[in-house]
Amino acid sequence: MPAAPERRPPSADGRPATAVVLGGSVAGLLAARALAPFARVTVVERDALPAGPGPRRGVPQARHAHQLWSGGAHALEDLVPGTVDRLRAAGAHRQPVTTNMVVLSPYGWYRRWDESHFMLLCTRDLLEATLRAQVLADGRIELLDRTEVLSLDGTRTAVDGVRVRTRDGAERTLRAGLVVDATGRASRTPRWLADAGLPAPQRREVDTGLVYASRLYRAPEGARDGFPVVNVQQDPRTGGPGRGGVLLPVEDGRWLVTLFGTAGGEPPSDTAGFERYAREELRHPLIADLLGAAVPETEVSLTRATGNRRLFYERMRAWPENLVVVGDALAALNPVYGHGMSVAAQGAAALRATVRRHGWGTPGLAGRAQRAVARPVGAAWDLALGQDVFYPGPTHDGPSARDRWTAAYVGRLMHTATGNGRVARRVTDVTSLERGPAVLLSPRVLVAALAGPLKPALTDPPLTAEERKAAGLT
């Protein structure tokens, strides 16, 4: 029996309830869908959005590796049913974790244990276009692209609209019972709050100076379907720059290869230097070996804006009604860990649940929603900082005592996971964002971490003979 539609209460002046979402990327699209059962939603986007998969100026990071962990995929599917099937039909890969992963951790090669979770792999262009088509097909959602956000309207106690400049240069105000800021790292909410006379939110930044360099390759014919993820992780314990790389199978028989290095160990932007870096600078030359039989399809794309930055809006004593901040505008994460889109999906699901529970327009709704969307950030934030604070120079005061304790325990877990399938599953419970970090503190996990790995360390990458042959390694 189909679920009853959500009731849309009128706004205070008797007109239909309305919401405005600032930003038409993944976080904004999902927020719009989350609010559509309760209000008419307008999505305001500065860029001209392409009809299908394609680049756009506002998402320069789209050229790099992206993944949707299963925790995020479940949230996305709940918000926009059918999207996962459409992505897979378009060529996205469903990769079992850790069965179809070849990963060199700082503590050695992980074994390929039975499936615990999964990740969806495709280019960001394909994912965003597929999601956009689904969301904008909803008659409750309207898009204003090529439209610039100028300011919020309202007072220090409540936001009631957004001032915009449309594609024809005209300025207008969009009235709204709820405004959602999903404008990413460029968010101007801190300035808007200051202009309204509100105190600055608490914030923390941890920036390793990481540089991302990516290139698409045509995979060898035998390695275009079912080939594993290959990940050579950086090691934060060396005291020097971290260097790593990842090879992701994506749609159309291609591999998306991203190399990354922190300050002092940055990858180059030229094509010859890209493959030289993969061979000489990473902790193992496996990715470079695999590229030997692959055919490059693009030049190298390079991005530098990769620092971790979190604004703790949920801790502010005074928060204006009718404003919620989501996605990278709330917490921008080092992309090397692949959690940004999954956190955005879980945050949108939390937004919908909060409005459903408390009702549209109820006093204090925005504050409750802000606290709710901040919760999914916690695990991803701790995972990123647990490594990044130990590189040279990411913070002014270095890692805190809590950072050091957390990193020591997580390091012990990672070491144990190389040879203990039960601990590996608990770790992937958290990295996939399906369960919270508390599962890593259960008595059984604590005892297992103390005992260490049950199996000896692997000396070589755990590729099968068939995979080696398909990739041209034998």
Beta strands, then each sheet from edge to edge (+ up, - down):
strand 1: 18-22
strand 2: 40-44
strand 3: 68-69
strand 4: 93-97
strand 5: 101-105
strand 6: 108-109
strand 7: 117-121
strand 8: 141-144
strand 9: 148-154
strand 10: 159-165
strand 11: 171-175
strand 12: 178-181
strand 13: 203-206
strand 14: 211-218
strand 15: 229-232
strand 16: 243-250
strand 17: 254-261
strand 18: 295-296
strand 19: 301-303
strand 20: 308-311
strand 21: 323-325
strand 22: 331-332
sheet 1: 8+ 2+ 1+ 12+ 21+
sheet 2: 3+ 7- 4+
sheet 3: 6+ 5- 15- 16+ 17- 14+ 18-
sheet 4: 6+ 5- 15- 16+ 17- 14+ 19-
sheet 5: 9+ 10- 11+
sheet 6: 13+ 20- 22+
end
